[in-house]
Amino acid sequence: MVVGGQGVHGGIKSEIEETREPTPDTVLVRATVRGSVRGVPVEQGMWQAVLFGEGGTAVWWHFARTDEEALEALNRRLEARE
């Protein structure tokens, strides 16, 4: 499942920079959030691992600083599923 897009939440804009599909029911997403919080500029990159259940609903997700951390968390979750 490929996702893409951007959103704005309370003055913070999120933008999806990259997606990867390690398996047909998982995705790794690299996103950047930018904006201002109480006048302080914010820019933060992050990775998110997502596991989808039947019907394409996200049933598990994990935020991480790097793609390696996100993939490691995803692999732990998939192993626990077996």
C-alpha positions in Angstrom: 0.0 0.0 0.0 1.5 3.3 -1.0 0.6 6.4 0.9 1.4 10.0 0.1 0.4 13.5 0.8 0.6 16.2 3.3 -1.4 17.7 6.1 -1.6 20.8 8.3 -2.3 20.4 12.0 -2.3 23.5 14.3 0.3 25.4 12.4 2.5 22.4 11.8 2.7 21.1 8.2 3.6 17.4 7.7 4.9 16.2 4.3 5.6 12.7 3.3 9.1 12.5 1.7 9.4 8.8 1.0 7.6 5.5 1.3 8.8 1.9 1.2 6.9 -1.3 1.3 8.9 -4.0 3.1 5.9 -6.4 2.7 2.5 -6.1 1.1 0.8 -5.3 4.4 3.5 -2.9 5.8 4.9 0.5 4.9 7.8 2.7 6.1 7.2 6.4 5.8 9.7 9.2 6.0 8.0 12.5 6.9 9.1 16.0 7.8 7.1 18.3 10.0 7.6 22.1 9.7 6.0 25.1 11.3 5.9 27.2 14.3 4.9 26.5 17.9 4.3 29.6 20.0 6.6 31.5 17.7 9.4 28.9 17.7 10.3 27.5 14.3 10.1 23.7 14.2 11.4 21.3 11.6 11.7 17.6 12.4 12.2 14.5 10.3 10.9 11.1 11.4 10.2 7.6 10.2 7.0 5.7 10.8 6.4 2.0 10.4 2.8 0.9 9.8 1.2 -2.5 9.8 -2.1 -2.9 8.0 -4.8 -5.4 8.8 -7.6 -6.7 6.6 -9.3 -4.0 4.7 -6.3 -1.8 4.7 -6.8 -0.4 8.2 -3.7 0.5 10.2 -3.5 -1.8 13.2 -0.1 -0.9 14.5 2.4 1.9 14.0 5.7 3.1 15.5 7.5 6.4 15.2 11.4 6.4 15.0 14.3 8.7 14.3 15.8 6.6 11.5 14.7 4.1 8.9 16.8 1.4 10.6 15.0 1.9 13.9 11.6 1.9 12.2 12.4 -1.3 10.3 13.7 -3.0 13.5 10.5 -2.2 15.3 8.4 -3.4 12.4 10.4 -6.7 12.3 9.9 -7.2 16.0 6.2 -6.7 15.6 6.0 -9.1 12.6 7.9 -11.8 14.6 5.5 -11.4 17.5 2.6 -12.0 15.1 3.9 -15.4 14.1 
